[in-house]
Amino acid sequence: MNNIIENEIALHQYEVRTNREQVLKLLHPDFQEVGESGNSYNLNSILELLGSEQPSGNRIHSQDYESIKLGPDVYLLLYQSATVDAEGHFSHFAKRSSIWMLTETGWQMKYHQGTPCERFVLEKENQIEA
């Protein structure tokens, strides 16, 4: 499961998010998302958004990863996240879920959802996080 968690965390990184080739490697061609905002996205709209993303000094803290096998080579990944600004303040607490499937090109995210939630107890920085 570490590969899937590492791929999820990679998508939190500005350097990966703004690299079209890396995003296409990690997101399935039929990718769908329901964002924390409630808006829906597909691969093309996500590529547009990420292509225009500007550095902000913010980063994503994630914790409490849990994986559930849905079928052969298909996993549901659950975790919590929060945005950390340049001064170390946390906001945008969310519960997140992603469906990852093993394809010919490796693990790809097919679905993602972020749901706002109450502030949760923060763990120390994720050991897997880059």
N, C-alpha and C positions, 0 to 999 in steps of 0.2 A: 503493500500500500504506500510505501514511502515515495515511489515514483509518482503516483497520482497527487499526493500531498505536495511534493516538490513542484510539480507542474502547476498546481493551483496557486501556490505561493509565487511562482514565476510570473503568473498573470497579474499579480499585485504590483510588480516592479515596473516603474516608468520605462526603463530601458527595454523591457520586453514588450510592454503594451504599445510602444510607438514603433516597434519593428514589425512591419507587415508580414515578413517571411516567418518570424517566430510565432506570431499570432495565428497565421494560417496553419502552422504545424500543430498548434495546441487546440484550436477550435475546429470542430467537425463542420463539414460543408453545410449540414442541415441544422447548425447551431441556432438555438432559441434562448432568449433570456427574458425574465420578468425582473426588472431592476427594483432596487430599494424604493425608488420613486413611484413604482407601480406601472411604469412605462414598459412596453414590450419591444424587444429588439431581435433582429436576425443577424446573420453573419455580416451582410453588407452594411447594415446600419451601425453595427459595432465597429467595423473597420473604419467607417467614416468618423465616428466619434473618437476612436483611439488615434486616428491619423491627425486629428486637430488638437489632441491633448497637449497642454503646456506644463512644464515643470512647475510644481507648486510648493515644494518643500514638505508636503504631506506624505505620509506612508501608511500602509495598512498593517495593523496588528491583527493576528489571527491565532485562535487557540481552540482547544477541545475538539480536535478532529476525531470523527467517527466514520467508519466506512461500513456499508451494508452491501453485500453481494446481491445483485438483482437477477443475474443470469450469468451464463458463461461469458467472461470478459466484459461484464458491465457492472459498474459499481456506483452506488449513491454515496457521495461524500457530504457529510454534515459538519459544520463548524460555526464558531462565532467570530465576528470581526468588529473592529473599530478603527476609525481614522485617527491618526496621530499627527498633529500639526508640528511645525518647526519648533515651537516652544514646549512640546511634550504634552499638550492638552489633548484629551481623548473626546471624540464625538462620533456621531453616526454609528451607534451600536446596532448590530444586525445579526440575525441568524441567517446562515447561508446554506444552500444545498446545490450540489452539482452532480450531474450524471456524466460519468466518464466511461468511454468504451474503447477497447483495444481494436485498432484498425490496422491496415497494412502499413501505415506510416507511424504507428505507435499509439500511445494513449491520447485520446482527443475528448474534449468536453463537448457534449451534445446539448446539454441544458444547464442553465444556472438561474437561481432565484435568490434574491436578497429581501429579507423581511425585517423592517425596523423592530427593535425590541428595547426593553428597559436596559439601563446601564447594568453590566454584569461585573463580577469580581474579576479583575485582570490578573492573569498569570504572568510570571516572568516571561521575557521574550522567548518566542518559539525557537527551540533548538534547531529546527530544520530551516527556519527562515534565513534567507540570504541577506 
